[in-house]
Amino acid sequence: MAGWIQEAAIMPIGEQTEYDLLSGELLRLNRMSERVHARYTATQADGVERAAYLLLATLVTQGPRRLSVLAEDVHSDASTVSRQVAQLVGLGLVERRADATDGRASLLAATEAGRHNFECKRQGRNEKYAALLANWSAEDRRQFRELLARFNDDYEDYFLAPAPERTSHRTPAAEGIVR
């Protein structure tokens, strides 16, 4: 299989593989998503940034958790999540609670206002997707959802799973990896 991957990587320009076409569609989706989000953000007055909203959604759907667990859940680092949580706390959408299992630690939890914010946005998003996919059959929607979930799971496992420990003592620069 590795030979096939190398073959596809050096394919002459103009001969697109199914992976070229797929990555092109994913790039197109990402660009459109960013533009749609920018338009949406301009109309919102709640002050919740996109990344912070993901934290709020996680707390609403998965329940209270420590900051370190929340950061892991959203594939981010604790310092970034800490800043975003501070914004949510300041807006009254998230609160800190004492952790019953460890009095030294605190849990983050969505407030009633946070749950209401999430529910309003969820309902609006669902209405937009219902309109967007109104001409799709129920079977097409189901199949798309299942394939997208499968793709997301594989993407997460492939790109975001913890890297295996290196057996080599060479540095990334010595291996030709530039960061």
PyMOL commands that set and color helices and strands:
alter all, ss='L'
color gray80, all
select helices_A, chain A and resi 2-9+18-43+50-62+67-73+78-90+112-132+138-160
alter helices_A, ss='H'
color red, helices_A
select strands_A, chain A and resi 94-99+102-110
alter strands_A, ss='S'
color yellow, strands_A
deselect
rebuild
show_as cartoon
